[in-house]
Amino acid sequence: QFDARPLQGTYPTNWWRTGEVVSDEVALPLTEVTTGRYMLAVGLYDRRGDRLPAVDAHQMAIPDGRLILEDWISIPVR
């Protein structure tokens, strides 16, 4: 797990407009990860650390508020 503020904290979520797409790039430290294939998931948390609810493009609730990304990553043998 890797936690970071969106856009390094420069654009707080309370400034976001409904329907706005906010893109961010995050460098994940993977040096401690063992060889294998992994799925990535993203989620947002409130100030208390509770995960926020999320919905898909059809306004259906996403289980556990985690959006699972389509692309998997592979960590090669080192």
DSSP file (Angstrom, degrees, kcal/mol; ACC not computed):
  #  RESIDUE AA STRUCTURE BP1 BP2  ACC     N-H-->O    O-->H-N    N-H-->O    O-->H-N    TCO  KAPPA ALPHA  PHI   PSI    X-CA   Y-CA   Z-CA
    1    1 A Q              0   0    0      0, 0.0     2,-0.4     0, 0.0     0, 0.0   0.000 360.0 360.0 360.0 142.0    0.0    0.0    0.0
    2    2 A F        -     0   0    0      2,-0.0     2,-0.4    26,-0.0    26,-0.0  -0.980 360.0-161.5-138.3 122.5    1.2    3.5   -0.8
    3    3 A D        +     0   0    0     -2,-0.4     2,-0.3     2,-0.0     0, 0.0  -0.873  19.3 155.6-109.2 137.9   -0.7    6.6    0.4
    4    4 A A        -     0   0    0     -2,-0.4    -2,-0.0    22,-0.0     3,-0.0  -0.987  42.6-107.3-153.3 152.9   -0.2   10.1   -1.1
    5    5 A R    >   -     0   0    0     -2,-0.3     3,-1.5     1,-0.1     5,-0.1  -0.641  51.0 -94.3 -80.3 140.4   -2.2   13.3   -1.4
    6    6 A P  G > >S-     0   0    0      0, 0.0     3,-1.8     0, 0.0     5,-0.7  -0.292 107.3  -0.6 -55.9 134.8   -3.6   14.0   -4.9
    7    7 A L  G > 5S-     0   0    0      1,-0.3     3,-2.3     2,-0.2     4,-0.1   0.851 128.4 -67.3  51.4  41.0   -1.3   16.2   -6.9
    8    8 A Q  G < 5S-     0   0    0     -3,-1.5    -1,-0.3     1,-0.3    16,-0.0   0.782  92.5 -61.4  51.4  32.8    1.1   16.4   -3.9
    9    9 A G  G < 5S+     0   0    0     -3,-1.8    -1,-0.3     2,-0.1    -2,-0.2   0.531 112.1 116.1  78.9   6.6   -1.5   18.3   -2.0
   10   10 A T  T < 5S+     0   0    0     -3,-2.3    -3,-0.1    -4,-0.3    -2,-0.1   0.635  79.4  36.6 -84.2 -12.8   -1.6   21.2   -4.4
   11   11 A Y  S   <S-     0   0    0     -5,-0.7    -1,-0.3    -4,-0.1    -2,-0.1  -0.686  85.8-150.3-139.4  81.6   -5.2   20.7   -5.5
   12   12 A P    >   -     0   0    0      0, 0.0     3,-2.0     0, 0.0     4,-0.4  -0.116  21.6-119.0 -57.3 149.1   -7.3   19.6   -2.5
   13   13 A T  G >  S+     0   0    0      1,-0.3     3,-1.2     2,-0.2     0, 0.0   0.767 110.2  67.6 -62.7 -26.4  -10.3   17.4   -3.2
   14   14 A N  G 3  S+     0   0    0      1,-0.3    -1,-0.3     3,-0.0    -3,-0.0   0.609  97.5  55.6 -71.8  -7.3  -12.7   20.0   -1.8
   15   15 A W  G <  S+     0   0    0     -3,-2.0    -1,-0.3     2,-0.1    -2,-0.2   0.612  85.2 108.2 -90.3 -16.3  -11.8   22.2   -4.7
   16   16 A W    <   -     0   0    0     -3,-1.2     2,-0.3    -4,-0.4     3,-0.0  -0.318  65.0-135.4 -66.3 143.1  -12.8   19.5   -7.3
   17   17 A R    >   -     0   0    0      1,-0.1     3,-2.2     4,-0.0    -1,-0.1  -0.709  33.3 -88.7 -95.5 150.6  -16.0   20.0   -9.3
   18   18 A T  T 3  S+     0   0    0     -2,-0.3     3,-0.1     1,-0.3    -1,-0.1  -0.356 115.7  13.1 -56.0 129.7  -18.6   17.3   -9.8
   19   19 A G  T 3  S+     0   0    0      1,-0.3    -1,-0.3    -2,-0.1     2,-0.1   0.326  92.7 140.4  84.5  -7.8  -17.6   15.4  -13.0
   20   20 A E    <   -     0   0    0     -3,-2.2     2,-0.6     1,-0.1    -1,-0.3  -0.443  48.1-137.4 -69.8 139.8  -14.2   16.9  -13.2
   21   21 A V        -     0   0    0     -2,-0.1     2,-0.6    -3,-0.1    -1,-0.1  -0.888  18.6-169.5 -98.3 122.8  -11.4   14.5  -14.2
   22   22 A V        -     0   0    0     -2,-0.6     2,-0.3     2,-0.0   -15,-0.0  -0.957   5.3-161.8-115.9 115.5   -8.2   15.0  -12.1
   23   23 A S        +     0   0    0     -2,-0.6     2,-0.3   -17,-0.0    -2,-0.0  -0.747  12.8 173.0 -99.2 144.4   -5.2   13.2  -13.4
   24   24 A D        -     0   0    0     -2,-0.3     2,-0.4   -18,-0.1    -2,-0.0  -0.992  23.2-141.9-147.1 149.4   -2.1   12.5  -11.2
   25   25 A E        -     0   0    0     -2,-0.3     2,-0.4     2,-0.0   -18,-0.1  -0.955  18.7-172.8-113.9 135.2    1.1   10.5  -11.6
   26   26 A V        -     0   0    0     -2,-0.4     2,-0.7   -19,-0.0    -2,-0.0  -0.994  18.8-141.9-130.2 129.4    2.5    8.6   -8.6
   27   27 A A        -     0   0    0     -2,-0.4    -2,-0.0     2,-0.0     0, 0.0  -0.819  21.6-151.5 -89.3 117.2    5.8    6.8   -8.4
   28   28 A L        -     0   0    0     -2,-0.7     2,-0.7     2,-0.0   -26,-0.0  -0.781  12.3-130.2 -92.5 125.8    5.3    3.6   -6.5
   29   29 A P        +     0   0    0      0, 0.0     3,-0.2     0, 0.0    -1,-0.0  -0.647  35.7 166.7 -74.8 115.4    8.3    2.3   -4.5
   30   30 A L    >   +     0   0    0     -2,-0.7     3,-1.5     1,-0.1    -2,-0.0   0.228  39.1 108.7-115.5  12.8    8.5   -1.4   -5.6
   31   31 A T  T 3  S+     0   0    0      1,-0.3    -1,-0.1     3,-0.0     0, 0.0   0.790  84.2  46.1 -63.9 -27.0   12.0   -2.3   -4.3
   32   32 A E  T 3  S+     0   0    0     -3,-0.2     2,-0.3     2,-0.1    -1,-0.3   0.430  89.6 107.0 -93.8   0.2   10.5   -4.5   -1.5
   33   33 A V    <   -     0   0    0     -3,-1.5     3,-0.1     1,-0.1     2,-0.1  -0.638  67.2-129.4 -86.0 134.1    8.0   -6.2   -3.8
   34   34 A T        -     0   0    0     -2,-0.3    41,-0.1     1,-0.2    -1,-0.1  -0.335  39.0 -75.6 -78.2 162.8    8.6   -9.9   -4.7
   35   35 A T  S    S+     0   0    0     39,-0.1     2,-0.3    -2,-0.1    -1,-0.2  -0.252  86.0  80.2 -55.5 138.3    8.5  -11.3   -8.2
   36   36 A G  E    S-A   75   0A   0     39,-1.8    39,-3.2    -3,-0.1     2,-0.4  -0.913  78.0 -66.2 152.8-177.2    5.0  -11.7   -9.6
   37   37 A R  E     -A   74   0A   0     -2,-0.3     2,-0.4    37,-0.2    37,-0.2  -0.889  46.7-172.9-108.0 138.3    2.0  -10.1  -11.2
   38   38 A Y  E     -A   73   0A   0     35,-3.1    35,-2.9    -2,-0.4     2,-0.3  -0.969  18.8-138.7-134.1 144.6    0.0   -7.5   -9.2
   39   39 A M  E     -A   72   0A   0     -2,-0.4     2,-0.4    33,-0.2    33,-0.1  -0.734  21.7-138.6 -95.2 153.6   -3.2   -5.6   -9.7
   40   40 A L  E     -     0   0A   0     31,-0.6    29,-2.8    29,-0.3     2,-0.3  -0.893  18.9-175.9-112.1 142.9   -3.4   -2.0   -8.7
   41   41 A A  E     -A   68   0A   0     -2,-0.4     2,-0.3    27,-0.3    27,-0.2  -0.978   6.8-158.3-134.9 148.7   -6.3   -0.4   -6.9
   42   42 A V  E     +A   67   0A   0     25,-2.5    25,-3.0    -2,-0.3     2,-0.3  -0.937  15.6 163.2-126.4 151.6   -7.0    3.2   -6.0
   43   43 A G        -     0   0    0     -2,-0.3     2,-0.3    23,-0.2    23,-0.1  -0.976  27.3-127.2-157.7 161.7   -9.2    4.8   -3.4
   44   44 A L        -     0   0    0     21,-0.4     8,-3.3     8,-0.3     2,-0.3  -0.883  18.8-157.4-116.7 149.7   -9.7    8.1   -1.6
   45   45 A Y  B     -B   51   0B   0     -2,-0.3     6,-0.2     6,-0.3     2,-0.1  -0.897  12.9-127.6-124.1 151.6   -9.9    8.7    2.2
   46   46 A D    >   -     0   0    0      4,-2.7     3,-1.8    -2,-0.3     6,-0.0  -0.291  45.7 -85.4 -86.5-178.4  -11.4   11.4    4.3
   47   47 A R  T 3  S+     0   0    0      1,-0.3    -1,-0.1     2,-0.1    -2,-0.0   0.783 128.9  55.5 -60.4 -28.2   -9.5   13.3    7.0
   48   48 A R  T 3  S-     0   0    0      2,-0.1    -1,-0.3     1,-0.0     3,-0.1   0.593 120.3-107.2 -80.3 -10.1  -10.4   10.6    9.6
   49   49 A G  S <  S+     0   0    0     -3,-1.8     2,-0.4     1,-0.3    -2,-0.1   0.528  73.3 140.5  93.9   7.1   -8.8    7.9    7.4
   50   50 A D        -     0   0    0      1,-0.1    -4,-2.7    -5,-0.0    -1,-0.3  -0.685  58.0-112.3 -83.9 135.7  -12.2    6.4    6.3
   51   51 A R  B     -B   45   0B   0     -2,-0.4    -6,-0.3    -6,-0.2    15,-0.1  -0.452  30.9-127.8 -68.5 136.0  -12.4    5.3    2.7
   52   52 A L        -     0   0    0     -8,-3.3    -8,-0.3    -2,-0.2    -1,-0.1  -0.526  26.4-103.1 -80.9 149.6  -14.8    7.4    0.7
   53   53 A P        -     0   0    0      0, 0.0     2,-0.3     0, 0.0    -1,-0.1  -0.373  38.4-161.1 -67.9 153.2  -17.5    5.7   -1.4
   54   54 A A        -     0   0    0      8,-0.4     8,-2.8    12,-0.1     2,-0.3  -0.970   6.5-160.5-135.6 151.0  -16.9    5.5   -5.2
   55   55 A V  B     -C   61   0C   0     -2,-0.3     6,-0.2     6,-0.3     2,-0.1  -0.927  16.1-125.8-128.8 155.5  -19.2    4.9   -8.1
   56   56 A D    >   -     0   0    0      4,-2.3     3,-2.1    -2,-0.3     6,-0.0  -0.184  47.4 -79.7 -87.5-173.3  -18.5    3.8  -11.7
   57   57 A A  T 3  S+     0   0    0      1,-0.3    -1,-0.1     2,-0.1    -2,-0.0   0.691 133.0  52.8 -62.8 -19.1  -19.5    5.5  -14.9
   58   58 A H  T 3  S-     0   0    0      2,-0.1    -1,-0.3     3,-0.0     3,-0.1   0.211 119.5-109.6-100.5  13.6  -23.0    4.1  -14.5
   59   59 A Q  S <  S+     0   0    0     -3,-2.1     2,-0.4     1,-0.2    -2,-0.1   0.729  71.0 145.3  64.5  24.5  -23.3    5.5  -11.0
   60   60 A M        -     0   0    0      1,-0.1    -4,-2.3     0, 0.0    -1,-0.2  -0.764  57.3-103.5 -91.1 138.2  -23.2    2.0   -9.5
   61   61 A A  B     -C   55   0C   0     -2,-0.4    -6,-0.3    -6,-0.2    -1,-0.1  -0.333  27.9-134.8 -62.2 137.4  -21.4    1.7   -6.2
   62   62 A I    >   -     0   0    0     -8,-2.8     3,-2.3     1,-0.1    -8,-0.4  -0.848  32.4-106.0 -93.4 124.1  -17.9    0.2   -6.4
   63   63 A P  G >  S-     0   0    0      0, 0.0     3,-1.5     0, 0.0    -1,-0.1  -0.199  98.8  -1.4 -53.1 134.6  -17.4   -2.4   -3.6
   64   64 A D  G 3  S-     0   0    0      1,-0.3     3,-0.1   -13,-0.0   -13,-0.0   0.527 112.6 -89.7  63.7   7.3  -15.2   -1.2   -0.8
   65   65 A G  G <  S+     0   0    0     -3,-2.3     2,-0.5     1,-0.2   -21,-0.4   0.659  91.6 131.5  67.7  14.6  -14.7    2.1   -2.6
   66   66 A R    <   -     0   0    0     -3,-1.5     2,-0.7   -23,-0.1   -23,-0.2  -0.892  49.1-150.6-105.5 124.5  -11.6    0.7   -4.4
   67   67 A L  E     -A   42   0A   0    -25,-3.0   -25,-2.5    -2,-0.5     2,-0.6  -0.838  14.3-148.6 -90.8 116.3  -11.3    1.2   -8.1
   68   68 A I  E     -A   41   0A   0     -2,-0.7   -27,-0.3   -27,-0.2     2,-0.1  -0.768  16.4-130.7 -89.0 123.3   -9.3   -1.7   -9.5
   69   69 A L  E     -     0   0A   0    -29,-2.8   -29,-0.3    -2,-0.6    -1,-0.0  -0.391   6.9-131.3 -75.0 149.9   -7.3   -0.7  -12.5
   70   70 A E  E    S+     0   0A   0     -2,-0.1     2,-0.3   -31,-0.1    -1,-0.1   0.852  84.9  76.9 -70.9 -35.9   -7.4   -2.8  -15.7
   71   71 A D  E     -     0   0A   0    -32,-0.0   -31,-0.6   -31,-0.0     2,-0.2  -0.592  68.3-152.8 -82.1 135.2   -3.6   -3.0  -16.2
   72   72 A W  E     -A   39   0A   0     -2,-0.3     2,-0.4   -33,-0.1   -33,-0.2  -0.661  10.2-136.0 -95.5 158.3   -1.6   -5.4  -14.1
   73   73 A I  E     -A   38   0A   0    -35,-2.9   -35,-3.1    -2,-0.2     2,-0.5  -0.908  10.0-148.7-114.8 149.4    2.0   -4.8  -13.3
   74   74 A S  E     -A   37   0A   0     -2,-0.4   -37,-0.2   -37,-0.2   -39,-0.1  -0.958   1.2-155.7-117.6 132.2    4.7   -7.5  -13.4
   75   75 A I  E     -A   36   0A   0    -39,-3.2   -39,-1.8    -2,-0.5     3,-0.1  -0.934  23.6-142.1-104.3 115.7    7.8   -7.5  -11.2
   76   76 A P        -     0   0    0      0, 0.0     2,-0.2     0, 0.0   -39,-0.0  -0.224  29.0 -83.5 -75.1 166.3   10.6   -9.5  -12.9
   77   77 A V              0   0    0      1,-0.1   -43,-0.0   -42,-0.1     0, 0.0  -0.472 360.0 360.0 -64.0 135.6   13.0  -11.8  -11.2
   78   78 A R              0   0    0     -2,-0.2    -1,-0.1    -3,-0.1   -44,-0.0   0.397 360.0 360.0-109.7 360.0   15.9   -9.8   -9.8
